[in-house]
Amino acid sequence: MIQTDVLQTNSTQPNSIQPTGRGPSILDIAREAQVSPATVSRVLNGTARVKGDKAQRVLEVVDRLNFKPNSNTFARNLLAGRLRAVGVIIPVLHDEFFGTIITGIEERLRAGGVHLLCALGQENGDEELIALETILKGRPDGVIAFADWLPDAPLIELERSGTPVVLLNRSVPELAHHCLRLDNELGGLLATEHLLELGHRRIAHITGSLDRLDVRERYAGYHAALRQAGAVREEALELTGVWSEEIEGGRAAVKRLYGRTKFTAVFAANDWLALGAVQGLRDLGLRVPEDVSVVGFDNRRVTELSAPALTVIDFPRLEMGHLAAEHLLSLLDGLDTPPLPLLTPRLIVRASTAAPPMS
């Protein structure tokens, strides 16, 4: 069984590369030597030829800053070229959504004899940058990142310097071939079409901040389905800026919406919002699906166990993990790699949707 290391990040100084009390990192060496982190790694590993002046600058900075490689066995083996490793940045591990993606990545890396390093980004730009810095201290051969708020620049620089990068759930034009995403617009379309086909016309939508690409795309799919059906779009039926990973977020949101206008169906942009919406509707004395139908998005296991079982759009998370790892392994082996595809969502109909009540 391949070992998976979860690297500990220090989040007390989000604007500083080097946490207090710790030795210099690869990023510190790279900045001082005016080279990329990958160049520093290649000089230290001796895995590729580096121009003399760059190598000399790196070695001088290493000596001046008294840089010491990690002393653990894994780091020593990695430096000695006995292991290959891939760094993975993921928001959290306690949520089944991300745990399934990690499982998919690990399964394929293990099959390829590659070690996995993991750091948590906490869905925060500062934390994601710290996670990247932490990963780079392990000197990975490549990086897979599910980090929505990490700036594009360090990822582009890392890839251009020779370290392959695969991005999940985001789009960076310079790395377009290596971005793996769900067709979120299709998912929003499928969810809304299902409700329209049942006869609903007043369909509410609860979603997150439109700063997020996946949110915008699901929102666009909702609008596209309404437009194609000739249904009137009403802003009063839409509530944006809500992206809670807790049931209470959806619970409060649906009550707020129902207080300003009535509807017979809700499309919530993630499972937690949908589960919360079911609770909020019950608080209002409404039954699901007899009075109001509810559709979620992602298909966490809890949606099968809820009462009623939730109709959802399935996000193929295990497939995402498998494809991301396979793509990165191909890059590490120097193989021709076609652009990563858009993953296809699918509608899973359960007990939370039905025809609207008779007027």
N, C-alpha and C positions, 0 to 999 in steps of 0.2 A: 504494500500500500504506500503510495507516494505521500510524503509529508507535505502538509500545507501550513505555512507560517502566516499568522496574522500579526503584522508588524504594528507596534504601538506608536501612535503619533503623539506629539506634544503640541497641544493647541493653545498654550498660554501666550504665545507670541506670534499671532498670525501674520504679521508684517515682517518677520525676521526669518531668514533661512536657517540660522543656527540657533537652536534653543539654548538658554542659559545653562552653563554647567556641562555642556556636551562638547566633544571634539568636533573639528571641522568635518563637513560633509563633502560629497562629491560636487554638489552645487557650489559650495564655497571655493573649492579648488578650481572649478571651471570658471567662476567669475574672476578670481584673482589672476588666473592664467590667460583669460580672454579666449577660452575655447569652449566647446560644447561639453555637456556632461558625458556624452557618449565617447568623446575623444579622451577625456580623463580615464574613463573605464577601460578603453582599449590600451592606453599607455600602461595602466596598472596591471591589466590582465595579460598584456603581451599577446593579445589574440589577433592583432592586425598591425600593419606597418603604419606609423604616424610620422609625418614630416619632422625632420630633426629639430627645427626651431620650436614647433609646438610641443614636441615631447620634452625638450629641454625646459621650456617654461613650466610645464606641468610638474616635472621632477623638482624644479627649484621651489615651486610653491609648496609641494608636498613636504619638502625638507624644512622650509621656513615655518610652515604651520604645524609641523610635527604630526602630520596625518598618519593615523594608524588604522589599518583595515580592521573590520569587525573581527573579534577574537573567537567567535563561535565556530563550531565545526562546519556548519553549512557555509559560512562566508569563506572559510579557508578552502574548502573544496571547490567553491565557485571560482575563487581567484585562481586556483590551480587548474581550472579547466575541466574538472571532473564532473561538473553538473551544469545543466542549462536551466535557467529559471525565467519565468514570466511574471512580471508584476501586475497585479489586478487592483484597480481602485473601484470600490463599490460603496454606495451610500451607507448601508447598514447591513447587519447580518441577522438581526432579530426578525425581520420581515420575510415571510416565506417567498415573496416575489423575488427578492434579490438572492436569497439562499438557493433558489432553484437555478438562477443564472450561474451562480458560482459552481453549483454541482455540475452543470453542463460543461463549463470551462474545465473544471478539474478532471472530469472523466476523459476528455480528449487529450489534455496535457499529460495525464498519467499514461495513457496509451502510447504517447509519443516520448515517454521517458523524460518529461520536463517537469521541474519543480514549480510550485505556485507560491508566490508571495502576495499577501493581501493586506491592504490598508483601507481604512474607512474614511469616506469623504463627508459624511453627515449632511449631505445636500446643502452645503455651504461653501461658497467660493474660497474663503480663507482656509477652511479645513481641507478642501480638495487640493489646494496648493501644497499644504503641509503633507498630505497623503502622498502626493507625487514625489516630494522631496524625500520622504521616508522610503518609498519604493526604490528610488534611485540609489539610496545608500546600500541597498542589497545588490546593486549592479546587475539588473536584469538584462536578459538578451532581447526582451520586447516588453511592451506594455499594453494592457487592455484596460480601458477606462470607461466606467459608467459614471460620468461626472458632468452634470448639466451646467454647472456654474464655473468650471475651471476655464480661465482665458484660453483662447485659441493659440496664442503665441508660443508658450512653452511646449505645447504638443506638436506644433508645426516644426519648431526648432529641433525637438527630439527626433522626429522622423527624418528630417533633412540631414541630421548628423549621423544617421546610420542605425538608429534604434527603431525597429518597426513598431508602429502604433495602430491599434484597432480601437475605434470609438463606438460606444453603444448609446443608442437613444439620442443622438445629436448629429448635426450636419455641419461639417467644416469643409468649405470648397476645396482647400488645398489638400485635404485628405479624403476626398470624395470616394475614392475606390475602397477605402478602409473604414467607412462608416456603416454600421449595421443598425437598421431602424425598422420599426413596425410601420406598416401603412396605416397610420392613425386616422387619416381622413376616411379611408374605407371603413375602418372600425366605427367611426361616428355615423357614417352613412348607413351601415348595416343595422346599428342599434335603432336609429330613428325610423328607418324603413320598416323594421319589424313592428314598431308601434303604430305607424301609419297603416300598415296592412291589416292590423287588428281593428282599425276604425278610429283610432285616436286622431284628433286634430289640435287639441290644446296640450302640447307636449313641452314640459318645462325642462330646462337644462341647467345643471349645477356643475361648475367646473372651476379650474384654478386661474392663476394669473396668465394673461395672454402674452406675457414675456416668454413663456415656455413654448418651445416649438411643438411638443406633443399636444399641449393644451390647445394651441391655435388650430392644429390640424383636426383634432376631434371636433372642435367647435365648427370648423369649416364643413366637416362631414354632416353634422347636424343641420346646418343651413342648406347644404346641397340637397339633402333628402326632402326638406320642407319645400324647397323651390321646385324640385322635380314633381312633387305631388300637388303643386298649386296651393299649398297651405300658406296662410299668412304668418309671417314672422312677427312676433311681438316681443319687444325688449323687456316688457314686464315679466315674461316667462323665463328670462335668462338671469342667472346669478353667477358672475365671474369673481375671481380673486379668492376662491375657496378651494384649497387643496390639502385638506386635512388627512392625516394618516390615522386619525381617531374617529370613532363613530360619532362623537358629539358634534364634530364639524358639520356633517351631513344632516344631523338631527336639527341643529339650529337653522341651517340654511333652508331646509324645506319648509319649516314653520314660517320663516321670514317671507319666502316666496308665496306661500298660500295665504299669508295675511294681506297681500296686495293684489292677488288675482287667483282665480280658480283654474284648475287643470285636471286632466284625467290620467296623465302619465308623466313620468320623470325619467330622463336619461342622465345619469350621474357619471362623471368622467373617470371615476375610479371606484373600486369595490367598497372602500370604507365610506365614501360619500353615499353610495347606494344603500349600504346597510344602515347608516345613520338616518337616511331619508325614510326607510321603512319604520324605524323607531319613532321619528318625528311625526309621521302620518298617523301612527297609532295614538300618539299623544293627543292628536287633534280629533280622535274618534273615527278615523278613516281606516278602512280595511284594504289590505294589499292581497290580491289584485282586484277584489270586487269593486272598490271605489277608485283606486288609483293604481296603475301598473308602474313597476320600477325595473329599470335595466341598469346594470353595473358594467364595469370595464376592468379587465385583467384576469378574472377567473382564479382568484385565490381559493384554496380548498374550503375556507370557511363559508364561501357562498353556496356550496352544496349542502352545508349543514344548517344553514339559517332557516328560519320559519317565517315565510315560505322560502324554499330554495330559490336562489336568485337567478334570473335570466341575465346572462353576461355576454360580453365580447371577450373571447379568449385571446390572451397575449401568449404566444408560444415561447415561453421563457427558456425552457430546456434547449429548444432548438437554437435560440439566440446564443446560449452559452457554447453549444457544440460548434456552430458556424464560426463564432468569433475565434475560438481556439484553433480550429482547423485552418482558418485563414492565416492566423499568425504563425502557426507551424510551417505553413507553405512559404511564408515570407522568410522565416528563419533558415529554411532549407534552400533559399534562392530560386524557388520555383515560380513560374508564371502564374499570377493570381488574377482571375477576373474580378471586376468590381463586386462588392457584396450586394446581395439583392435586398429589396424591401421584403420584410416578413409579412405573411398574409394572416390577418385576423379572421376569426370565424365566430358566428353567432351560436350560442348554446342556449336553447330555450328551456326554461324550467318553470317553476310555479308562480313566479312573481308578475307575470304578464297575462293579460286576458283582454277581451273586448271591453270597451268602455261601458259604464252603466247606462241603461236606458234613461233618457231625459224624462 
